[in-house]
């Protein structure tokens, strides 16, 4: 009898018609996957095969706008979901009203898989686990319309004790890259470990999700510089790692980001489904993506009523030549601009999802811009060597490390946010830096956009940060930190940015999620932290609101940066 190996994940929910959705599953053998809803909506799809694993992305049609319907999953006619004796409520597909009055978006990044239930978790409760427990226990609680996972869904370079032991049964850990993953099968182990967590498994089956990768989905510092990449390509294990990373990302994360219409026109998806074994075809695609990133687009757009999300790849498509460094290649930058400007006036809020923050603490920003100047030779070859070493040691590779890209994004945001068709808010949603904060830019008066512009950074979902790094990020926002940053910028002959910015919330440290509630032209933000509440046998993990604020109120200029 065919079994359900992983999933289901509720991925795409159609906000235009309110009548379709997609559900992702992995089975343990070839089969026909079927999703049946209590209201009669349904969908079927035959599995496709990659590296001996069997997957299906099931399009569900016939749904009704503004309703919620329970669903079950069948493989070859046998019901495999809900699980027998499941403690969780039935998984549901909730469809928006059309037109929708608004959307609720929860987001975060950086999630180590949770410790087993019978083990102490040294980094505290998982924010996704805690959200799932809340929604399961309180059926009437407000739930996100969509969950945005902004990178580091799995850690290919920081594996758990259990995964290390499993890898050791396959190969010699004394050979590079040791206990880091090397191939597709080991990537499947990471997704199993992360998504078979009972709470997360149920949460992802009932809350739609959008995803994008960051460096740890491949390796720390992925594409930090041309010299770094050359060194990686010289190792005997890198090519297999990278191709396995891209192949598994396409299967486990990327496909579910796409609409049914986009899937219908996707030549790679059609070829993989038509083949008895799509492994070779998908591997060729990954090779092409590695050889010429401009040929592949991992970024995508979603419209949730009058809220537009542009999820941007800030890793795979970088231009790494020191004299032409760019966070986005020309095609990607053009795509971002076109999607942001298309149909202006048809959306009230623009969300730019980027795993890496655009606005950092000013000291960190100036340090990264200074470092980029050193690496391109502003202070000579010796300083360039020092800069490259520092870049790798300190992870100096955010938007500030690509100064032209930083300024182009600032200019695009100002353009989108100006004029009578400007949205109420433009929010850059990011993670990566293992803490949360709100930052707001200020332009010179003549260039100041009409929209409220914010950097909303939230991480980790479940990870840790050393106390020394916490202190460093906090110092980075201080007046003394700003002055030190300006001194570094002068040494690197870095030109001043067109924008200044200041922190208007945070920093907050802990396992956490941010939630945006967007209704009409109003926006509210809430930060929830996963904390253990109570003592002894009465202790349990809870989501505790650490901050809540209106985002469309008038700005406080006293917070602007200098």
Protein Blocks (a to p, Z undefined) as FASTA:
>chain_A
ZZdfbdcddfbdcfklopaccdddddfbdcddddddfkopacddddddeehiacddddde
hiaehiacdddddeehiafbdcehiabdcddddddddddfbdcddddehiaddddfkbcc
fkbpafklmmmmmmmmmmmbccdfbdcdeejkbcfklccfklmmmmmmmmcfkbcehjac
fbfklmmmmmmmmmmomklmmmmmmpccdddddfklmoghiakbfklmmmmmmpmklmmm
mmmmmmmmmmmmmmmmpcfklmmmmmklmmmmmpmblklmmmmmmmmmmmmmmlpcfbdc
ddehjaccddddfklmpcfbfklgcfbdfklmmmmmmmmmgoghjacbdcdddfbafbdc
fklmmmmmmmmmmmnopnojklmmmmmmmmmmnopabfklmmmlmmmmmmmmmmmmgcjk
bcfbdcdddehjopacdddddddfklmcfbdcdddddddfbdcddfklmmmmmmmmmmkl
mmmmmmmmmmnopacdfbdcddfedjdedddddddddehjbccddddddddedehjlbcc
ddddfbdcdfkbccdfklpcZZ
